[in-house]
Amino acid sequence: MAVKLNQSEQVVLEILQKTGADELAADFAKTGLPTRRNEAYHYSDLKMLLGNVPALATSSKSTSASLVSIEGAYRILIVNGEVQISDEPPAGVVVSTSKGGVVEPENDIIAQLNSALTKETLNIDLQGSPETIIHIDRRYEGEASHINDGVELYILDNSNATIIETFSGSNEAHLSNSASKVILGRKAKATHIMVDLSGEKLRHLQSVQYELNESALLHSLIIHKGSKLARTQLFAKFIGENAHADFAGLILGAKEQHSDISINIEHNVANTTSSENYKSVVLDRAKAIFQGKILVAKDAQKTDAAMKHQGLMLSDDAQILVKPELEIYADDVICGHGATCGQIDEDSLFYLMSRGIEKQQAKSMLIRAFLAELFDEIKIEALKEALISVADEWLEA
Amino acid sequence: MSNMLEIKDLHVKVEDKEILKGVNLTIPKGETHAIMGRNGSGKSTLSYVMAGKEGYEITKGEILLDGENILELEPNERAVKGLFLAFQYPIEIPGVATMTFLKAAMNAQRKARGEEELLTPDFMREVKSAAKMLEIDSAMLKRALNVGFSGGEKKRAEILQMALLKPKMCVFDETDSGLDIDALKIVSQGVNALRDANRSMLIITHYQRLLNYIVPDVVHVFSNGKIVKSGDKSLALELEKHGYAQYDEST
């Protein structure tokens, strides 16, 4: 039974029809955008929240400096979906582009839309151990537009790479739908960081896919700071034994922000381990959502996964919604989850103030302390500094 | 003004229960006083009220620090005016480096006095020399604030803070609790080294033991929310011998 499409959905449907994505258009006409009745979008009803869908982006130049500057990083710009490579990549880094989108849609309409509407994907192959940090600077520039972009990273066998993706641009009511796919080869190691620093009018939807082959080692960190509406959905698949991943994330929410990180971790083979460590700090009337789903397949014996979310509420009107889910089909696994939510500890605040530190500074120190664990995991000092300064700017604002 | 601290007829309630019932206490500049009383007599409440902790309703009375009523001030404002409370249970704060904290506290107080921020080398020098006096290992200073510190290390860290912040009125809330005899000696030496004519101290304890090492000028007996007797240091020995029962109110 088809639903009645609202105006935003009509626009999306027309875009799909014009693009020639007929099959998807036919599906979309039946379902529209996900609503609260869709379990994965229960707390982020996009039909209600998305609002106006602007025209598809046209190419745009960006001359402004990056919001995050990492010393010595190799930077590639993607401006309104268009890949702009200006510098010669460092040794071991092969950069190219391909037509079309990148993520495999997982029956998810947002990922499917990205896949259908992305014109060009940035492909990066990383081989060896390039010491250079790869910075993918994704920009949404110019007037409000609807932007789809994609990145595919392939960390080859035995290679080791550090990649940061930042999202920023003009403070207009853009609708961005971005995708990243990261494949880790055998014994590959990667640190992959995504930071949304977009302006406060932006609607930012993001799909991230990970594939971990045998003995791969991943550290993933997602930071939501910008955007009026931000939603990252993460799909990770363990497909090789003895792989390990640390998934981490942080929502910094203020004003009326709606910020959602939803992760889906699949342990499909035996002897893989993961940790999921997410935090949210909210003030004003902001809403943070964390949904964490871990699936352990029937043959994935000896899986060890530990998920936690910790929330810090800095105002009475802010909200944190947390939903952990474990779906376990194997019988010899260790799988746990925990969630805490609290305010700034009054005793700690009093202790700091009793030494002469002003209330606001004492609070900042305690919030930094709450976040420290996430940043301490970043072993590259320049990167860690850059991320701490992102959090510091938020604290000072 | 020759009095550092004057507490006048202080009445304090916690959740409708009166805990302090008319405390009067005057400590002249340069003197060290001790308050002794059994657990639950309201001693710790007195120290928290002095430092400005929330959750206490002051129904009557005032606290003057160097002649100025401090009851309306925030805890940090009291601290920059020279009040220091050594906590019975120093708070563990994971994620805040001890050195970062020390520097923030020293600079906050300098800022309030209109002084420049400390330069790092000067800061390091001050911390090192204070740490040496208190036999504090530099590895301890590299940890998060009070996290994983033993009881004795926590108390020494409190005295270290005191030495760096140079307060004029120091309050020690059960500083001897959880200390073995060696730690007690080190802490006492640290405190004694800081005694001078412009600094007053108030030692809150329920054992006489600490007062063997930090010898007070005046001892006060605290019972049922107020000071019921004052005398010289021999009062402490007498309390140790005969206990507090004789001071319990018959009402």
Interface residues (C-beta under 8 A of the other chain):
Chain A: E346 D347 S348 F350 Y351 L352 M353 S354 R355 G356 I357 E358 K359 Q361 A362 M365 L366 R368 A369 F370 L371 A372 E373
Chain B: A51 G52 K53 E54 E74 P75 N76 R78 A79 V80 F84 L85 F87 P90 I91 I93 P94 G95 V96 T100 F101 A104 A105 A108 Q109 A112 A144 Q161 L165
